[in-house]
Amino acid sequence: MYNFYGLHSYVRKFVHDFVWIHGNQPFNHSKTSIKCLHSLHRYKQKKPHFSNRRNTRKPLESIENEDAKPKVYMRDTISNIYTTLKYSSWDSAQEQLNKLPIKWDSYTVNQALKTHPPMEKAWLFFNWVSRSKGFKHDRFTYTTMLDIFGEAKRISSMKYVYEQMQEKGLKIDAVTYTSLMHWLSNSGDVDGAVKIWEEMKDNECCCPTVVSYTAYLKILFGDNRVKEATDVYKEMLQSGLSPNCYTYTVLMEHLVVSGKYEEALDIFRKMQEAGVQPDKAACNILIGKCCKAGETRAMIQILQYMKGNRIVLRYPVFMEALQTLKVAGESDALLRQVHPHISVESITDEEAVENAITGAGVPLSHQGLVLFLLKKQNLSALDHLLAGMMNKNIQLDPTIISTIIEANRDHCRPDGAFLAFEYSVKMGVKLERTAYLTLIGFLIRSNMFTKVVEIVNEMTTAGHSLGVYLGALLIYRLGCARWPVSAAKIFNLLPDDQKCTSTYTSLISVYFSAGSADKALKIFKTMKMNGIHPSLGTYNVLLAGLEKLGRVSDAETYRKERKSMQNDAHSRDTVPVEEKICDLLYAGNVAS
């Protein structure tokens, strides 16, 4: 295998020939979002520029009228669009967007998409605005939409957007290629990412940037293609591009994981000599990797740099470093000097924990204590601690509450998970959508159906949505468990744009499961009155439910309707997503 250390002897030849490019933006080290790729190298999209016009005197009355009008700033316009898309049904959102006194241009649309409204609304907005007079999507709006699908792991949709860009003859730049590489690799398709890299290299109108090279290096190292990564790094240097902070971090991260700590430290020094200072994200990544490897010597040298540059670790990484030093028998004095704002007592035994919980010992950092109990998997003690903190109004970080929920789920403790949820409600802490979904799924599997409505209600209050697919599944699952009242409450909590074919069909199946054909038919009639088109899955649920309950004549009537609907379906150009979801769930007579 290629000697990676030899590569950095090669770098020394170049270190004086390359200087840090003034004006490069810092690379944001994010694990879950492509925003990190765009924060450095996205070409700045400028607002439309108008040439200076000759100054002319305006009538006094006209000037006074202008002064009386309040200025509308772009940030307020973008915020208004985001709020409309997030909190309104799509029908209502279209009405409000049509009333906005703005002319749609690429800059405005791109900024609105970058606020990350719900994915479905973003796509509907993307297509809606394309029909506006005088507006055309460009590579900026297409790439942002591509990113939204990629982040949501909707790879097929992302590829569709990319194909649309190609069909329309839009310029495919390094930003778009880099985004595609990142999301394909993130989904596990490394070969697909490599193919995109080769396509970018073959494109004569597009040159890879330092961020493109860095993203590709990370993909290759992650797939253990060290020799290829080394060649790509050499190629980057020979092309005249200087490594940035994140490039160096990717190299050091690989070396630490490979156990080559001296070589990693050598790069750490050389990048500073080249004028590139390790930032907070780089230090956190490297310390975290050192902790996982149990390497304290490299960690101490990085901490010394952090002390001189007033850089601190994120709290979870700090706790991990504290534990690593303790296990290795090393002093944590330097770590504490770098983090004088964090007061964490050394906890050595369960008796000390019990004293802390009962108030008999020295006051401890509550977050540190919670993390310690999680590490020890002492969830019973954690329940007592959480209850006490709830009574004393002591606040915890939302990520820690989510971790508590996951730990209780992993140990099959639904009551402990729900206690963490109750704590978040009382303390007014809004959790991430994934935490609520984890809790809902866990309680459903634990047959704690009465608690689910409360969680969905809080989730909605926090600004999160179940989505059409999950909403339909949850309603159906509650129906199977003979909880029709709870299912109806879940349906009522859905926003108007999610009360569609699939969720209505799920509610219909609930009442058939409960043995109430009349209520099921009433819901079906309400659905049609609201202009919602039934699908094949809807009629399958109706027929299976009516036949099961002995309503043969009614079943025959709806069988004829289904046949008529199938004949009409051939004349329809497209089938809405909601109907496709409904057919996916119910086309196989699920309700029966």
N, C-alpha and C positions, 0 to 999 in steps of 0.2 A: 504493500500500500504506500502511496506517496507520503513522504515525510512532510507533514504539515509545517513543522518548525522551519524547514528549509525554505518554505514559502516566504516567511517573514524576514529571512536574510535578503530575499529578493525584494521585499518591500522597502528595506533600508536604502537600496539604491535609488528608489523612487521618492523617498520621503522628503528630500529637499527640492525635487522637481515639481512636486504638487503642493499647492497651498489650499487652505480651506476656502471654498468658494463663498465669497461674501454674499449674503442675502438668502442662503438656503434656510428653509424653515426647519425646526427641530422635528424629528420623527417621533410620533406619539406611539408608545409601546402598548398597543391594545391587543388582547388575545381574541376578542370576539367580534371585532368590527373592522371593516375595510376602511373606516374613517382614518385609521393610522396610515394607510397607504396614500390617502389623498391629502393629509395634513402637510406633507412636504412638497409634493411635486405637481399638484394639480395646477395647470396653467390658470392664472387669474383671469376670470371672465369679467370683462369690463362692462359697465353700463353703457348704453348707447351714447355716443359722443356727438354733440352738435357744435358746429362751428360758431365762433363769436359773431354776433350780429351788430350792425351799427347801432349805437345808442340813439334812441329817439325819445323825445320828451312826451310823456303821457299826460292826458288831462288829469287835473287834480282829483276829480271825482273817481276816475278809474283807479288811481293810486290808493285812495281812501278805501275803495271797495276791496282791493287786494289785501290791504292791511287788516281788514276786518275778518278775512278768511283764515281759519287756523291752518297751520302747516301740517301736512300729513307725511310723516317720515316712512321710509321704506321698511324699517324694522317693524313699525306698527302694522303696515300692510301685510307683511309676511306672517306676523303673529296672528293677525285676524284670519288669514287663510288657513293656518294650521289649526286654530281653534274651531273653525267651521268644519274642517274635514274630520277632526277627531271626535267632536261631541254631537254632530248633527247626523241625521240619516242622510243617505246620498241624495234623495229627492229634495230634501230641505237644503242640503249643501249647494246643489245646483242653483236653486233660486237665489240663495245669498251670494254666491259667486257671480251670478249674472248681474247683480245689483251693484257690485263693486265698481267705483269710478276709476278704473285703471285699464290701460291697454296692455294686453298680455304680450310679454316678450320673453326671450330665452332666459334672461337674467332673473326675472321675477319668478318664473316657473321653477327654475333650477333651485333658487333659494327656498322656495316653498317645499319642494321635495326633500331638500336637505334637512328640514326640521323633523323628518321621519314621522309623518302621519301614519295611521294604521295602513298596513301593506295593501289591503283590498281597496281602501279609499285612495291611496296614492296611485294605484293603477287606473282606477276609474277617473281620477282627476287628470292623469297623464293622457288618457284617450279623449276625455271631454275637451280639454284645452286645445287639442290638435285640430278640433273642428272650428275653433274661433277664427274669425275673419282676420287675415293678415298674419297669422301665427304659423311658424313651422318649427318643429323640434330640431335641435342640432346635436352635435356630439356630446355637449355638456349635459343636456337633459336626459339623453339616452343613457349615458354612462351612470348618472345618478340613479336612474330607474333600475339599471342593471345591478348596481350595488345593493339596492333595497331588496331585490329578489335574492341576490347572493347571500346577504346576511341572514335572510329568513330560510336559507337552505332550499330555496325553490330553484334548483339548478336548471331544470327543463325550461322554466319561465325566463331565467337569465339568458339561456342560450337563444330562446326565441327573440328576445330584445336585441341580442347581438346580430342575429340573422336579419332582423328588420333594418339595423344600421347598414349592413352590407348591401341589402336590396335597394335601399334609398341612396346608395352611393356616398354616404357620409364618411368623412375622414376618420379612420381608426387610429388614434394616437397612443402614445405609451401609457397614458393613464388608463385607458380602456383595456389594453392588453394586460397591464399589471393587475387590474381588478379581476379580470377573468382568471389569470393564473392563480391568484390568491384564493378565490372562492372554489375553484376546481380542486386545488390541493386541499383546502379546508374540508371539502366533502369526501376526500379520500381518493380522488381521481388524479394521482400524480402524473400518470402518462398523458392525461388530457392537458394538464398544466404545462408539461414539457412541449407538447404539440403547439400550444399557444405561443410559447417562447420562440420556437422555431419559426412560426408564422410571422411573429413580430420582426425577427431578424431578416426574414426574406422580404419584408415590406420596405421598398426603397424610400418611401416617403416618411418612414418612422424610424427614429434612432432610440434604442433603449437608454433610459436615464439611470442615474445612480440608484434611484429607488427601485427601478425595474430589476437592475442587477441584484440589489440587496434582497428583494423579495424572492428572486429565483435562487439565490444562494441559500436562503432559509429553507426553501422547498427541497433542494438537493441534500442539504445536511440532515433535514428531518427524515429523508428517505435513505440515509446512510450512503449517499453517492459522493463520497469525500473527494475522490480523484476528479470527478466532473466539476464539483464545486471549486476545487483549486484552480482548474483551468479557466473557469468562468471568472474567478477573481482576478487572475492574471490578465485576462482579456479586458476586463473593466479598466485596469490600470493602464494598459497599453492604448486604450481608446481615449485616454486623457481625462478620465473621470476620477475625481478624488473621493475616497471613502468618506462617508459621513458618520455621525455618532452611531446610528443604528447598524450600519455596515460592520463597524468594529464590534458592536455588541453581539451581532450574529456570530462573528468569528470566535469571540471569547466564550460565548455560550456553548458553542460546539466543543471547544477545547476543554472547558471545565467538565462537561458531560463525559468527554473522552478520557478524563484523568490527567490531562496535560496542563497542570496548574501553572508551571513556570512559563510556559509559552503564552498562556492567557495573560499573565501578569506583564510579560514583555510587551504584548500588544497594548495593554492598559497604559504603559509608560510611553510607548511610541506614538500612540494617538494624541497624547498631550503634547509631545514634541512637535507633531504635525499641526498643532493649533486646534485640535478637536477635543473639547473638554467632555468627559463622561457626564451625562445628566442624571437626574433623579431616577428616571425609568431604567436607565442602563445599570445603575448601582443596585436597584431593587432586584432586577433580573439576575445579576451576577451573584448577589448575596443569597438569593433564593436557591440558585443552582449549587452554590457552595454548601449550603445547609443540607440539601438532599444528598450531596456526596460526602458529607461529614468533613469537609476541608476547612480548617480554621486559619491556616497560615495566609492563604489568599484572602480570606474574609477580613483578617485584621488589616492587611495592606489597603484594601478597599475602604475599610472604615476610617483609616487614617486620612485618606484622600477626602472622604465625606466630611470629616471633622474640619479640615482646612477650608472646605468650600461650602460649609453650612448646608449640607444635604442630609435629609433624614429618610429613614425607611418607612414604608407603610406599616401600620400596626401589626397585621398578621405576620409580615416578614420579620419584624422586630422580635415578636414572640418566638418565631422559629429559630432566629439567630441566638436568642437567649438560651433556648433549650439545647441547641447544638454546642454552644460553648460550655454549658453545664455538663453535658454528657462527655465532652472531650477533656474535662477537668481544667479548662482554660478560664482565666479571669474575664469577667464581663465589664470591667471598669471602663474600657474604651467605648464599648457599646453604650454604656450609660452616659458617658461624656458627650457622645454624639446626639443622644436623645435625653437631654435634661428635663424635657417637658413630660416625659412618661415616668410614672412612679409605679413600678411593679415589684412586689416583694417576692423573695424566693420562697416557694412553697415546696416543702420536702416530704410531707407525709399527710395521710388522710386526716389525722388528728388536727393538724393546722387548718385544713379545709373546714372541718366541722366547727372549729372555734370561730373561723371567719363567718360561717353561715349563722351561728347563734349569737355573734357579736361579742364573744368572749376574748377574741384575739385582737391583734393590731389591725386597724382598718386597711383593707386591701383595695387594689384597683378591681372594680367589679367586672370589667371586660376581661382583664387578665385572669380572674378567677373562673369566669365562665369558660374561657378558652382552655384553661387547665382541666376543668371537669369534663369538657368535651373530649380532650385528649385522653383522659383516664377512663372515658366512657362511663363515668359515674352519673348516670342520668337521674337516679332517684334524688341524689344530693342536688343536682341541677334544678329539679322541680321545686325543692324547698327554697333554693336561692332565688329562682325566678319569681315565686310567689311573694317572697319578702321584698324583692325589688319593686314588684308591682304595687305593693302597699305603701312603699316609701317614695314612689314616683321617680325611680332611678332609670335613666334612659340608656338604652343599648342601641348599637348600630344595626340598621336593617339587615345587613349581610350576616351578622351573628345570629339574629333571630331565624333567618332562613336556614342557617347551618344547624341550629337546634331542631328545627322541624325535620330536616333531612336525617339527622342522627336518630331521632325518635322513630322515623319511618323505617330506617335500616334495622332498628332493634324491635320492630313491631310493637310500638308503644303509642297507640292513637291518642290516649288521654294526654300524654306528655306533649305530643305535637299540637294538640288543640289548646293546651295551656299556653304554649308559645304564641299561638294565634290570638288568644284572649289578651295576652300581655301587649301585643302590637296594637290591638283595638283600644285598650284602655290608655296606652301611652300615645296614641295618635300617630303610630309609626306606619308608614305606607311601605309595603313589601313589593318586591319585584313580581311580575306576573307569574314567573315560573314557580315561585314559592307558594302562591295560592293554588296553582294547578297541582303541585305536588301534594298539598294538603287535601284537596278535593279527591284526587285519585286514591290516596291512602285511606281516607274515611269511607269512600265508596266500597273499597275492598274489605274494610273492617265492618261493613253493614251499619255504619253510623250515619244514616241518611238524614236524620233530623238536623244535623249540624251543617250539612252541605249548603242549604239555602243561606244561612248566616254568612258563610264564607264567600259565596258568590255575591251577596249583597255588599260585603265589605270590599271585595275585589272591584266591583263596579264603582263604588264610591272612590276608590283609589285611582280611578281613571283607566282601568284595564278592562278588556273585553274577552269573553269566552271565545268568540268567533263562531261562525255558522256551524262548522263541522263539530267542534267540541260541544257547542250548545245543544245540537241535535242528539249527539251521543249521550250526553248527561240526562237530558229529558227522557230519552228512551230507556236508559238504565234505571232511572227512578220508577218508570212505569213497570218494568219487569219485576221490580222489588215491591210493587203494589203501594207506591207512595204517590198517588195522582195529585194530591194537594201540593206537595213539594214540587212536583214536576211543573204544575201550572204556575207556581211562584217563580220558578227559574225562567219559564217562558216570558212572564211579565217583566222580569228584570232585564231581558235582552233589549238592546236599542232597536228602534223601528226598522232599520235596514237589515237586521238579522232575524226579524220575524218574517221568514220567507218560506218557500216550498218545503225545504228539508225540516225546519224547526216546527212548522205547522203539522207536517206529516208525523213527526215524532210525538207531538201532543195528541194527535188522533190515535196513534198506536197505544198511548198511555190509557186512554179511556176504554179502548177495546180490551186491553189487558185487565182493567178493573171491572169488566163485564157491563159497561154502560155504553151500549151502541147509540142511544139517542144523543148523549153528550158528544160522542165522537162525530156523529153526522152533523151536529150543530157547529162544531169547530170547522168541519169541512166546508159548510155553507158560508161561515164567516170568512174563511180563507178566500173563497171565490168572490164574495162581496167586496173584499178589500183589493180585488184585482190581481190576486196571486195565482199564477197558473199551476194547476196540479200536474204532476209528472207521472210516468209509468209506475214509479215506486209508490206514489200516493195511492193510486188505484189498486195496487197490489195489497197495500195495508188495508184499504177499505174492503176489498173482496175477501181477504183472509179473515178479517175480524167479523164481518157480517155472517159468513158461512159458519164460522166457529160458534157464533151465538144463535144460529138457527134462523137468521133473517135472509132466507133464500131469495125471496122476491125482490128485496132491496138489492141484493147482490147481483141479480140478473140485470137490474136497471143500470147499475154502475159498470157492469161488464160491457154493456152497449156503449156507454160513455167512453170507456177505455178504448174500445175499438175505433170509435170516431176520433178520439184524440190521437191515436196512433196513425190514422190516415192523414190527419191534418199536420202531423209532425214532419212529414216529408216536404211540406211546402215552407217550413221555417228555415231561415238561413243559418241561424246559430241557436244553440241551446244555452241558456244562462247557467252560470256556475252553480247556483243554488239548486237547480233542477238536476244537474249532473251529480251533485253530492247526494241528493235525495235518492236517485236511482242507484248510486253506489251502495247506500245503506239498506235500501228496501226493495231493490229489484228482485231479490231472492226470497220474498215472502218472509222477511225477518219477523214480522209481527205475529205470525202464526206459531 
